[in-house]
């Protein structure tokens, strides 16, 4: 009896104030539950909202294992679209991968210049839309600006400021781009750029996380505190997982660049 009363006192407001759970109903109390109440106990509510799996990773500095929250997106789609949040986070990761592949290579290839953004009086354009890019030799890339001669100076500036350690030379509407020798200094410079790109991506990731958490907080007056807490934890876990993947990408890229 005492155990049942304690469970009763700890019933979350989710049982009484959340239209979210009331519209879906709660399961019957599991066998052996000491609180066979009309609508189920706290354990039952949590079974509706999440499954907890013991994470193998230890909490930093605490030596304790962390509980991993996994909420079914269908149960909270009237609050937030978790699948969309995950897609936004994955998009940030994919953008980082593309940046690594396109702009951070030990040896510069013609394709590395394709998407260098050139700022002109008519707007911003990828270099490959303004000039014809080809590789004359392993040590020289040619950019023919005959179709847009007025953008030659802007293209020169964009290549020089691309972060690829390039020093283009111009001859009329032809831009010659010497491919630098692969020195230790060049490798280290690229590794620093990889770190900077990763930090920018993590900042973009934090913006996605903050936007999602702010969306959840808008429902504080409509759903229980437990529901808000669980959703915030789920979103944070998604962000942590994405950040960990970025760290792995950076580690692999740094190893590649430094040789």
N, C-alpha and C positions, 0 to 999 in steps of 0.2 A: 504493500500500500504506500509506504513512504517513497519507494522508487517511482511509483506511478505519479504521485503528487509532484515530485521533482521534475519529472518529464513534462507534466502538465504546465508547471510554472514556466518552463523554458520554451514552450511552443512559440515559434516565430510568428510574427504578424502576418507572414505569408498565408497562414491557414485562414485568417479572418478578414484581412484587408486587401488582398491581392486578387483582382479580377483575373489576372494572368493565370493563376493556378485554379481558381474556382471554376473557370470555364472549361478546363480540361479535366478537373477532378483529381483526386489523390488515390493511390492504391490502398488496398487493405493493409493493416499493420501486419508485419511478418510474424511467422510463428515464433513463439518465445518472447515476443515483445512484452515488456512489463507495463506498457501503457496502451491497453486496447481501447483507445478512444474512438469517438464517432468518426472523425475524419483522418485518423492516422497520427503517428508521432513525428518528431523532428527527423528521425532517421528516414522515415518514409518520404518526407518532403525532399530531402537531399537526394534520395534515390531517383526522384523525378527529374531533378535539375542537373545532376552530375554523377560521374563516376570518378572515384579517387584511385589513382595508381601511385604506388610508392616510387618516387624518382630515385634512380641509382646515384645521381649526383648529390654530393653533400652540400648543405648550405654553407656559403662562404663564411669562414671564421667561426662557425658554430658547431661543425661536426655533426649536424643533425640532418636527417633526410627530409626532403620537402614533399608535400602532397601535391600531385599534379591534378589540376582541374580539367575536366573535359565535359563541356556542356553541349547538348544536342542543339544545333542551330534552329531546328524547327520549333523548339520550345520557347525561343526568345525572339522570333522573327518580327514580333510586333514591337520590340524595343530597339533592336539593332540587327543588321544583316552581318553576321560573323563571317560568312563566306566571302562577302564583298571586302570586309576588312582584311581577311587573309590574302585575297587577290591583290589588294593595294600594296601590302607588304611584300608579296612575291614580285610585284612589278618593280619595286625599288631594288630588289636583289638582281633581277634580270638586267636592269639598267647599269648596275655596277659591273656585271659580267661583260656586258657589251662595251663599256668604257675600257675595261682591262684588255679586251680583245682588240679593240679598234685603235686605241691611243697609246697603250703601254706595251710596246714590243721592243726587244733588244735591237732588232734590225728593222729599219723603216722600209715598208713596201708601198707601192703606189696606192693600194687600197686604204692605207692609213690616212691619206690626205683627202679621201672622198668626202668625208663629212666635216671637214674643217669649215667652220662657219665664217663666211665673209660678210662684213657689214658694208652695204652700199647705200647710196642715197635713195634707192628704191626698196630697201628692206634688207633682210638677212637671208642668205642663200648658202647651201652647201657648195663647196668648191667644185665638185664634179658637175654641178649644173651651170657653172660659168666657164669652166676651162676643160680641155681634154688632157687627162693625166696619163702619162706613160713612163715606163722605166727604160732609159736608154742603155744603162749599164748597171751592174750591182752597186756602183758608187754614185749614180746620178739619176734623179727623177726629173722629168720635163713636164711643165704645165703650160699648155698652149692656150693663151687668152684671146686668140684672134676673134672669136665670136662676141666677146664682151671686152674690148680693149680698154674701155673707160674704167673697168674694175680691176685692172692689173695692179695698181698701187695698193688697193684694199686687199687683194688676194695675197700680195707680198706680206703685208702686215699680219694678216690672219695666220699665215704659215709660220712666220717668225714668232708669233705669240701663242702658238698651239701647245707649247709645253713639251714638244718632241725634240728639243735641242737642234733645231734646223735653222740654217742661215741662207735663205734663198738669194739668188742673184737674178737681175732682170736684164733682158736684151730685147728692147722693143716690146712685143706682146708675148715673148717667150720667157718663162720663169724657170731657171735652173735651180734645182734643189739638191745640193751635195748630200749624200748619205754619210753621216758621221761614223768614224771608226768606233768600234765597241770598246770603250775604255772602262776602267773600274769606276771612274768618276761618273761616267754616263749611266752605268748600271745603278749606282747609288742614287743618282738623281731620279731615275725612273721609279726606284723603290720608294722614294719619298713622295713622288706623285701618286703612287698607288695608295699610300697611307692617307694622303690628303683626300683622294677620291672616296676612300672607305669612310672617312669621318663625315664627309658631306652626305653620303648615303645614309649613314646612321642618323644624321640630323633629319633627313627626309623621313626616315622610319619613325623617329620620335614624333614628328608632326602627324603621321597617320595614327599612331597610338593615342596621342592627345585628342585628336578629333573624335576618335571612336569612344574614348572614355567620357568626353564631354557630352556625346550623344546619349550615352547610358545615364548620365547624371540628370538629364532632363526628365527622367521618369521616376525620380526619387519620391515624388508625392503620389505616385500611382502604384508602385510595386514595393515589395518588402526590402528592408535593408540587406537581408541575406542575398536576395537576387542581385542587387546592385553590386555587392561585394564580390559575388561569384563571377559576374560578368567582367568586372574590372580586373580580377585575377586572371581570368581566361585571356583577356586582351594583352595583359602584361606578359603572360607566358608566350603568346604568339610573337610578341615583339622581341622577347629574349631569344627565342628560337631563331628568328630571322637575323638578329645581331650576331649570334653564334655562327650562323652560316656565312655571314660576311667576313668574320674573323678567319674562318677556314679558307675562304677565297683569297684573302689578303696574304695569309701564310704561304699558300701555294704559289701565288703570283710573285711574292718577294723571293722565294726560293728559286723560281724560274729566272727572275731578272738578275739576281746576284750570282747565279751559276754555281 
